[in-house]
């Protein structure tokens, strides 16, 4: 983990750190399991950000103004969140067309989130398919 990412994670409350680290691990695992190449990990807009070639950027963050949740952000000009809302209507809360909202006490490693992350990491090869091939 890069030092700026490590510093960002350490700035979060412990429960948020735990959830965000689980999601980070999921992203790296999905990329490896699907042979998607190297995951680029950076800070974008001050938030941990993840990208693979052919995918759409995923950002994750916790914010003081919304302390009971973490958010997984997706590019708002993609069909990702609209597709997630169609497929996983009751599994998540959403923030507009840009984020999945996950309570700090939820099981972040659930199958639906794994599937959403996989679709984002493979977005450019799926974007022409109905419901992103789900």
N, C-alpha and C positions, 0 to 999 in steps of 0.2 A: 504494500500500500504506500503510495506517495506521501511525503511528509505533509503536504498541504491538505490532503484528504484525511490523514490521520489527525491533524490538528482540528479540522472541521468536525470530525466525528467526536473528538474529545470535548468539544464545546457543547454538545447536546447532553440532556439529562440521561442517566443510565438506561432507563427503559426505552427511550428513543434510540439510543446508540445500539442497543440489542436488536431492535426491530430493523433498523437501517442496515446493520451488518448482515442480518439474515438475507435481506433483499439483495445486498451487494453480492453475497455468496451465490444466491440463486442466479444472478445475471452471469457471473463467471462460469458457473456449472452448466447453464443452458448453452452458452457459447461453446464450451468445450464438448458437451455431449452432441451438439449438432454441427460440429466442425465449422463454426462461423468465423474462425480466425481470432486474432488478438483483440481483446477488449481495451479500448482507449478509455482511461479513467482520468478525468480532469475536474476542475471546478468551473462551472458555467453559472453566471449570475450568483456566484457565491454558494452554489449547491453542488454536491457530488453528482457527476454526470458520466454516463456510460454509453459507449457507441462501438459498434462493429461495422466493418465495411458491408454495405448493402442493407443496413438497418436504420432505424430511426432512433434519435437520441432519447435516452431515459435519464431523468433527473430524480433524485430522492432528497427529501428534506423534512425537518421538523421546525416549526416556528413558534415563538413565544406567544403570539396572538391566538394560536390554536393548539394549546399544549397537550391535549389528550389524544392527538392523532399524528401520524406521519403521512406524507403524501408522496405518491409516485407520479411524476409529471411526464407527459408525452407531448410531442409537437402538436399544437392545436390545429394545424392545417392538414393533418392527416385524418384518416378515418378510424384511427385506433380506438379512441375512447368511445365513439359512437358504436363501434363494433362490440367493444366490451360491454356496453350498456345493453345491447341487443342480446348477447349471448349470456351474460352474467348479470341480469337485471336485479336480482335479489341478493347476490353475493357481496356486493360492494356498495358504498356510497361514492358518488362522483362529484367532482367540482367542474362544472361546465364541460367543455370539450377538451380539457387538458389534464385532469388528474383523477387517480383512484385515491380515495381517502381510507386510511387503515387505522382503526383504533389501536392505541398502544398495547392493549391487552389481547389483541387478536392473534391468531396463528398465521403470521405473514407467509409462512412457507406452504400455504395451501395450494392445491392443484389449480384452482382458477387463476391465482396470481402468477403461478409458474407459466401457465398457458398464455396469459396476457403479455408477460415479459418476452416469451418466445416469439409471439407475433410481432412485437415491436423490433426485436433484434433481427427479424427476417422480413421486415416490412416491404422493402423494395421488390422482393420476389413474390410477395403475396398481395400487393395493393390492387392488382387487377382482378382478383378472385372475389366472388360474392362472400361476404362475411370473412374476408381475408383467409379463405380456405378452411375455416373452423369446422 
